[in-house]
Amino acid sequence: MTIKFLADENFDHKTLAGLKRREPDLDIVPVQEVGLREVDDPQVLEWAAREERIVVTHDVSTFADFAYERVAAGLPMPGVIEIPESVPRSVVIDELILIAGASEPDDWENRVVYLPLR
């Protein structure tokens, strides 16, 4: 199965454009394109779970808490990748393309990870 991403509302638009330019077949959609503009994080996670999409976000202060609440409640959580805004755009692009090409969706299920990968 192919990795699918959902870019949270605060995800850098230049990074998103760079991802699409470098890897046109990468399945990543911003929340704005799927009717989730200004929706709270638990609703974003609910939609991502239904659509089996890993959330990528720059919200490193609160998003993980909501993700772990879903896991604790036994609800599906396809994964969250938190990316501090200080990570260079080129690193973000390289690592998300690597994740999409070298892993499976179940590798990320119920996990919150941070870029850069360590």
Stockholm file with secondary structure:
# STOCKHOLM 1.0

chainA/1-118         MTIKFLADENFDHKTLAGLKRREPDLDIVPVQEVGLREVDDPQVLEWAAREERIVVTHDVSTFADFAYERVAAGLPMPGVIEIPESVPRSVVIDELILIAGASEPDDWENRVVYLPLR
#=GR chainA/1-118 SS CCCEEEECTTSCHHHHHHHHHHCTTCEEEEGGGGTCTTCCHHHHHHHHHHHTCEEEESCTTTHHHHHHHHHHTTCCCCCEEECCTTSCHHHHHHHHHHHHHHCCGGGTTTCEEESSCC
#=GC SS_cons         CCCEEEECTTSCHHHHHHHHHHCTTCEEEEGGGGTCTTCCHHHHHHHHHHHTCEEEESCTTTHHHHHHHHHHTTCCCCCEEECCTTSCHHHHHHHHHHHHHHCCGGGTTTCEEESSCC
//
